[in-house]
Amino acid sequence: MTATTNALPAPHRTAWSGRVIRVMIVAALLLTYLIVNATNQTAFGETGGTTALVEIDPFRLVDTRIDLGVQYVDANTIRVTTAGVSGIPAGSEALAVSIAVTGATAPGFLVAYPAGESRQLASNLTYEPGQTISTGAVVTLNSSGAFDIFVLAPVHVVVDVTGAFVSRTTSSSGRFVGLAPERLLDTRDSGPVDAGQTPSIRFPSTVPDDATAAIVTLTSTAPNAPGYFTAYASGPRPFTSTLNISSANSTRATTAIVPISDRTLNIYSSGGGHLIVDLIGYFTGPSAAKTNAGLFVPTTPKRYLDTRESLPLQPRETRSFTGTSGGVALGAFTMVGEGTPGYAVLFANGTTKPETSSINLSDTQVISNLAVTQASSAGI
């Protein structure tokens, strides 16, 4: 496995087998989970029970290299049971996670969905041979607290948990507040992070002191080395990873829900490299008002938009997609390039494009990331 030791440390186990089909997605936007707004409407018209985020200490839930936390359903599917797992609240309806894959010998994709349900046309993560790559996700659980992970081609899967969503009709803590995307750190203005270094990032005053978690995009770019970045709140560094770099001098980005403490986030770098941190929003603490605004509606993954059904986006093109009723949309964003590095950014239709990025494409032709964006009544 190329760069596995540096990029995602853990014991080795043989990858599980499966069919190999190359999947090419052209600028496909796959929105699969939704957050309600103050009027209890959801993006893309979804309805369902609302939940609030409960912060937990990050921990590793799944690692197929050592058969940690998995039951093999078939050659392409594993089942993960969370009921009774220490650190996950009883009755959780969804989990905030970081998903990483490594050791693939063929192209493929991964999708996580409630256990036992029919797998829909959707994906959380795409991968190529030799890559160690990661993404943030929110995984919906079934009534027994389990979820399935399907992979198209053989690959190792690692899942780290950073939060849980529990049923609430109103709440003070755990409601999402979206902010205008803001760049908090860009080491290209100073110098790359050294291997083994842990910079601390202080959030702006727009984030309350008792906010429990944030949604951030971590990006690493050249010069960098194979390795991983771990985002955590305080105390001992957890044995988890948030962003993985498998090849030197590449550009990788991961958007994730991460715990914070006293408006501070620590980010450990195993291999070193330039680090960029963009803030998208935060989850409220106990001092916030008790309302339903910003509660979360978990859904079964499904595909909402796919530009293969129309035309691919051209360089520097901005295209609008309708079908929203406002609020915040969250899901998987996958795009494929044609040999030219670049990036894409999602934002509410009718607003100014932010100076941040939602996804970056550099040394690979297919890339996926968790996407979080404000959605206006006119779309995204």
Disulfide bonds with the S-S distance in Angstrom:
none
